[in-house]
């Protein structure tokens, strides 16, 4: 990379935005007293799942996928 290319890259300003949706559903595992939740984040345009979490319905399970 020469000096001109390096200078051009320093001035490059790119902003990437996505539109995502957060949803949840629950199901029983083994017996009715063992309810589990699945939360997922889906990118709206492509329909791809960006992240998911499965567990008991407590706020701690969602901490790893906070969106700011």
VOPA-166010 format. One line per 4 residues: number of its first residue (from 1); their letters; for each residue x, y, z of C-alpha. Coordinates in nm, 2 decimals, always signed. Example, Ala and Ser with C-alpha at 12.3 -4.5 7.8 and 13.67 -1.06 7.14 Angstrom:
% residues 2
1) as) +1.23:-0.45:+0.78  +1.37:-0.11:+0.71
//
This chain:
% residues 68
1) xxxx) +0.00:+0.00:+0.00  +0.15:+0.33:-0.10  +0.11:+0.66:+0.08  -0.18:+0.78:-0.13
5) xxxx) -0.38:+0.47:-0.06  -0.31:+0.49:+0.31  -0.43:+0.86:+0.31  -0.75:+0.76:+0.12
9) xxxx) -0.83:+0.49:+0.38  -0.78:+0.73:+0.67  -1.05:+0.95:+0.53  -1.29:+0.67:+0.45
13) xxxx) -1.60:+0.71:+0.67  -1.84:+0.41:+0.66  -2.16:+0.37:+0.86  -2.33:+0.03:+0.87
17) xxxx) -2.69:+0.00:+1.00  -2.91:-0.30:+1.03  -3.28:-0.33:+1.12  -3.34:-0.61:+1.36
21) xxxx) -3.63:-0.76:+1.55  -3.63:-0.94:+1.89  -3.89:-1.21:+1.96  -3.94:-1.50:+2.20
25) xxxx) -4.13:-1.82:+2.24  -4.16:-2.09:+2.50  -4.20:-2.47:+2.51  -4.19:-2.75:+2.76
29) xxxx) -3.89:-2.97:+2.80  -3.97:-3.32:+2.93  -4.26:-3.21:+3.15  -4.49:-2.91:+3.20
33) xxxx) -4.31:-2.79:+3.51  -3.99:-2.75:+3.30  -4.08:-2.45:+3.08  -3.80:-2.30:+2.87
37) xxxx) -3.79:-1.98:+2.66  -3.60:-1.91:+2.34  -3.52:-1.55:+2.25  -3.39:-1.46:+1.91
41) xxxx) -3.28:-1.15:+1.71  -3.36:-1.16:+1.34  -3.23:-0.92:+1.08  -3.54:-0.80:+0.90
45) xxxx) -3.42:-0.77:+0.54  -3.25:-1.10:+0.50  -3.44:-1.30:+0.77  -3.12:-1.43:+0.92
49) xxxx) -3.10:-1.50:+1.29  -2.82:-1.28:+1.43  -2.83:-1.42:+1.79  -3.04:-1.65:+2.01
53) xxxx) -3.05:-1.76:+2.37  -3.24:-2.04:+2.54  -3.32:-2.08:+2.91  -3.54:-2.00:+3.20
57) xxxx) -3.73:-1.67:+3.17  -3.51:-1.45:+3.38  -3.35:-1.13:+3.28  -3.00:-1.27:+3.33
61) xxxx) -3.05:-1.49:+3.03  -3.09:-1.18:+2.81  -2.79:-0.99:+2.93  -2.56:-1.14:+2.68
65) xxxx) -2.77:-0.99:+2.39  -2.83:-0.64:+2.50  -2.88:-0.40:+2.21  -2.76:-0.04:+2.25
//
